[in-house]
Amino acid sequence: MKLNDADKAMPDGAEGPAVAAAMDLLVRYGQALDAEVLCDVRNVAGTMTQPSPAKAHLVQEGGWQKAYAVLNLDSDGDFTIPDMKVPTCQLQQSFGPDAEGVAPYPKELVALQSDAEAFYSRKGVNILATCTPYQVGNIPVRGEHLARMESSAVVYANSVVGARTNCEGTASTGAASLTGRIPCWGNHRTENRIGTHHVDVRTPVAGPRGMLGYFAGGLVQEERPVVTGALAQPDLLDLKHFGAAAASSGGAEIYHLPGITPEAPSLEATFGGRRIPEAVPYGERERRAVYEDLNSQGTSPDVDFVLLGCPHASLDQVRDTAWLLEGRRLNTGTQLWLMVPRALRTTADRNGWTQTIERAGGRVLTDSCPAMSRSAPPGTKVFATDSAKQAHYLPTILGIEAWCGTLADCIDAAVTGIWKGDLR
């Protein structure tokens, strides 16, 4: 790799042993990727505070310094972790104190996470604790290079904002936080951001949010869809769910909507002047097939758990949930959890939406989700969700059945205990 003078000085200890270990990791990482250079990053989103038995052992052995060295720098060195060199935030983590008595999650791990938050916040890590940092203040600018974990946060940053990041890991983001550098490959390079597939929408985009994204991700896998056709002006929720679903059914990290997303001023531009490929239709038949696929893991109509907020719910989703639950009560055998960023929970409280949801018997929880914490209400057999991403992952993670529908379908299931949803 071609390193600049500052890069070369870091492995030699110019900025201390932790930074030396970080740069050593990035060079090895870059070489494995055949990256020629490193690029500057000034916005990192990773994970430091997420508890686990392995992390608990490391903390017991050598404190949080040791845990960061091993897990975030791939190093066995015993050294002091300096302050983060560039702005860094913590993504979603495990359940916190507000889930005590609700989620069956070990108290000792909640305490471990709280201790981690105190340590890392002193090191300059912003504990946003959400998979949607763009909803709570971490909004990069177009063209800015990032080092970011979490597939739905990555695809949103690349597509909706026009920033540049690959889907990084715990170690590469940990190293980027201390160096402000990341290998310049993949989505950091313009030639790797142009479209590869053309999806032509020929039917109204209705039903559970994310269905079109689920179709597009399954089609392109790790490549880049360009979507045109019968599209209404999308809002934040549409774009959030589209990207999250495309990153779940495939591995999409960027998509283009000509005339809407920043790197798509026209259909021709999204393909970089190359021949526009033949369009793959998304019509009523394809829409129905996606819906049936998402609901193929549900057999019993008896719903004992409703999960909303994946990716973490926006204020509009919290408001709409409250409105749908106003004056109603959940079925006695059904629980409802709405997952939100903690920063938005405060606003939801202030608007009275949290109280409305809780009067109905639901709970508004922060920081995590059942997939991240591998925790659902005890005895859960069948859950319902408005998230294509959770319908895709949670049955495998927790071994439970899934139904996927609209928010209204999910609220109806929470109140009646019966799944009645269908594609409309």
N, C-alpha and C positions, 0 to 999 in steps of 0.2 A: 504494500500500500504506500501511497505517496502521503507522507505526514508533513505538516508544517512544523515550524520550529517549536511552537508551544506544545503541539502533540508529542514531539520527540522528547521534550523536557519532562513531561508528566511521568512516564515509566521510570525515569531516572530518579524520581523522588523530589522533584522541584516543588511540588505542592503537597508532599507528605505521602506516607505509605498507602493510605486508603485510595487516594486519587491515582497513585501508581498502579494499584491493583485494578482499578476501574478502567484505566487506559489499556492495560494489558488485556483485559477481557474484550474491550472494543476492537482492538487490533486483531485478536484471534477470531472474533466474530466476523469482522469485515473480510478477513482473508478467506474464511469459509464460504462467504457469499460472493467472492470475487469482486468485491467493491474496490474501486481504485482510490477513493478518498473518503474522509469523514466530512460531515457537514455540521454547521452550527445549529443547535437547538436551544430554545429559550422557553420551552413549555413542555414539561414532562408530566405524564399521568401514569402512575404505577401502583404497586401494592407493597406496603411495609408492615402494616398493622394487623393484617388478617391472621388470626390465631390458628394454631394447629399443634398436635402433639409434638411434632418435630421441632417447631419453633419454641415451644415451652421448654424442651430439653436444652436447646441452644442457649436460651435466656438463663436457665438455671446454671449452665456451664460457664457462660461468660458475659451475660447481660445482653442488652439490645445491640451493643457494638458487635458482639460475636454473631448474633442473628443476621445483622445486615451484611457482615463480611461474607458469611457462608451462602446465604440465600439471595442476596442482592448484588454480590460481587463475585460469586463463585471462587471464594478465597478462604483458605484456612488461617490467614494471618490474624494476629492479635494486635489490633491497632484502634486508635480513636477515630470515629467517624466524624468528619468535619461538617459544617453547615452545608446545605445544598447550594451548589454553585448557581443554579438557574431555578426559576419558579417551578415548583413541583407540587402536585396534589395527590392525595390518596383517593383511589377509586373505591368502588363498593367493597364492603368487608363483611364481617359476620354480624349477627344480631347484637344489639347493644342493650343497655339497661331498660329501654322502653318495651322490650319484648319479654321481660321477665314475667313468668306466670302465663304467658301466651304461647310462645314458641318453646318446644322442648329442647332447649339448648343449654349446655353445661355452664353453670355460674362461673366456674373457674376460668373458662375461656372468655367469658364476658369481662372478667376482671383483668385477664392477661391483655385483652385488646385495649381496655381503658388505660392500662399502664403504657402500652405501646403508643397510644395517641399522645400521651403526655411527653414521652421521650422524643418522638419524631416531630411534633409541633415545635419543640425547642430547637430542632435542627433545621427548621424552615419549611417543613412539609405542611401544606394546607390540607387539613382533614375534611375534605368535602364529603367523602364516604358515599359516593354515588357513581353509578355507571353512566350517568348523564351529566358530566361536569359542565357541559354547555348550557344547562338549565339553571345553574347556580353561580354563574360568574366567570367560569373559565371558558372564554370564547376567543379562540385564536383568530388571526387575520389571514386573508387570502395570501397564499404563497409562503406562509411561515412554516418552517420545518419543526416538526414535533417528534417526541418519542412517547408513544402512547400505547398502553394495553387496552383490553376490552373491545371486542369486535364491533359492538354497536357504536361505541364512542369513536372508534377509528373510522368507520364508514361514514359517519355523520361529519366528522372533521374534514375528510377528503372531499366528500361530495357536496354537502350543503354549504360549507364555509370556503372550500377551496384551499385549505391548509394541506400540508404534506406529511404523511406518516405511514409507516407500515404497522402491522399488528405486532407489537413488540412483546417481550417477556419480562419476567420479574428481574432477571439479571441485567438485561440490556438497558431497561429503564433505570435500574439502580445505578448503573455505571454512567448513564447519560446525566443523571441528576448531579453527579459530582464533577463532571467534566464539561458539560454543555456541548457534547459531541455525540454523533451517531453515524454508523456507516451509511454512505450515500448510495442507496440502491433502491430498487422497487419503486414505490410511489413517490420517492423523493425526486425522481427523474421524470421530466416531461414526457419522454417517449413511452414511458410505461403507464401513462394515465389516459391515453386515448381509448375510445370505445372498441370493443371486439365483437359485440352482438347487438342486433337491432330487434327490439320487442315492440310490436305494434298493438296497442290496446284497442280492441274493437267492441268492448262492452263496458257499461258503467262500472267504475271501481267501487263496488258496494260489498257489504258483508263485513266479516271480521277484519280489522286493520292488519295490514301486513301480508294479505293473500297475494297481491301482485308481486311484492318483494320476494315472497317464498317461491313463486313461480320463476321469477327472474334469476334468483340465486341457484335454484336447481338446474336451470338451463346453462348458466355461464360457469358454474363452479367457482374457480378462483380468478376468472377474467372479469370483464367490465361491460355491463349492460348499458345500452342507450335506449330509453323508453320514450315513445311518441304515441300519438293517437288520442283516444277519447279520455283525456285527462282534465279534470277540473283543477283550478288553482289549488295546490296542496298547502296545508298548514304545517306547523311544527310537528304535530302528532302524526300526520301522514308520512312525512319524511323520516321521522324517528322510527316508526314501525316498518316502513319499507326497507330501510337499511338494515335494521336488526334482523328482519326475516331473511333478507338476501344473504346476510352473513351466517345464518343458521342452516338453511337448506343447502347452501354452497359455502364458499369462502370469500365472497365478494368484499372488497375493501374500498371500492369506489364505484359510483354509478353516475350517469348523466341524464338529465331531463332538459332537452333543448329549449331555450328560452326561459328556463327557471334556475337551474344550478349554474354557478359562476363560470365554469369552464366549458359551457355548452351554449354559446350564442346562437348556434344553428346546428342542424343535423350534420351538415358537412364538416363543421369544425370539430365535432366530437370524435370524428374518425381521422382527424389529422390530415385531411386531404386524400386519404386512401379511398378505395372503392367502398361504397356503402353496402354492407352485406344484405342479402335477402332477409326481409323481415319475418320474424317468427310471430304468429298471431297469438294474442291473448283474448280469446272470445268467450262466449258463454260456456262452451264445452270445456275449455281449459280452466275457467273459473270454478266450475263445478268439480273438476278433477282435483284441484288444489284443496277445495273445501273437504272433499271426501278423504283425501290423504291426511289432512290435519285432524280429522275426526275418526280416523281408522283405529285409534287405540282406545276408543270408548265403546263399551258394551252395555254396562248398566246405566240406566237413567237416574239412579239415586246418587245425587251429588252431596258429598259431605264437606267439601272445601271449595271455596271460590277464591282465586288468586288474581289480583289486578295490579298493574304497575310493573311491567317488564317490557322494555326498559322502564326505569323508575318513572312514576306518573308525573305528568305536568300539572300545573294548577288547574287547567281546564278539565283534566280527567278527574281530579279530586272534586271539583265543583259539580261536574256531571254525575258523578257517583252519589254525591250528597243529594242532589236534586231527585235522582231516581229512587233513593231510599227514604225520602221525606215522608213521615207518617206511616212507615212500614216497619215490620220486624222480620228478622231472619228466622228461617226454619230452625226449630230447636236442635236438630241434628246436623246443622250446616254452619261452618265458620267462614267468615270473609276477612281476608287480609288485603289491604291496599298498601303497596310499597312506594315510598316517596323519599326524595332527598330530605335530610333533616332541615336544611335551610328553607325548603318549601313547606314543611310541616308547620313551621311557625306562622307562615302566612295563612295556611289552611285553618289553623286554630283561630286566628284573628278574624277570619271571615265566617266563623261558625260552622264550617263544613265538617271539621273533625267531630264536633259535638253531634251533628246530625247523623253521621255515619255510626258513631258509637252508641247513640240512642237506639239505633236500629239493631245493634248487636255486633256490628263490624269493628275492626281494629285498623288503625292507621299506624304502620310501622316504618322505621327508618333504617338506613345504612346498608341493608342487605336484601336477600330474597331467599326463598326456599332452595333454589338451585345452588346458590353460593354457599349457604350454610348447611345444605343437605338436611333440612328440617321442615316438617309440615305438622299440622295438628295430629296428635296421636290417633292411630286407627284409620287414618285417611286411606280410602280405597279409590275414590273417584273425585277428580277435581275438574273445575271449569275455569276457563281463562279467556281473556280477550286478546292474548298475545300469542302470535304464531311461534315466537321464539320459545316461550315456556311450554307450549304444546309439543314442540319438537324435542326439547331436552328433558323435561321433568319426569316423564314416564320412565325413561332409562335410568335417571339418577336415583329416583325414589321408588321405582317399581309400582307406580299407580296408574290408573286409567285417566285419560284426558278427553275433555270436550273443549272445542274452541269455537267461539262465536262473538257476537257483538257485545258491547257493554250492557245493553238492555237485556240480551239473552242471559248474561252472567248474573245480573241483579235478580232477574226472574228466578233463576235456579237457586240463588241464595235465599230467596224469600219462600219458595215452594219446596225446595229440596229435590226438585225434579228437573232434569234437562229436557227442554222443549225446543231448543234452538234448531233453526234450519236456514238454509241459504235463501235469501230473499232478493 
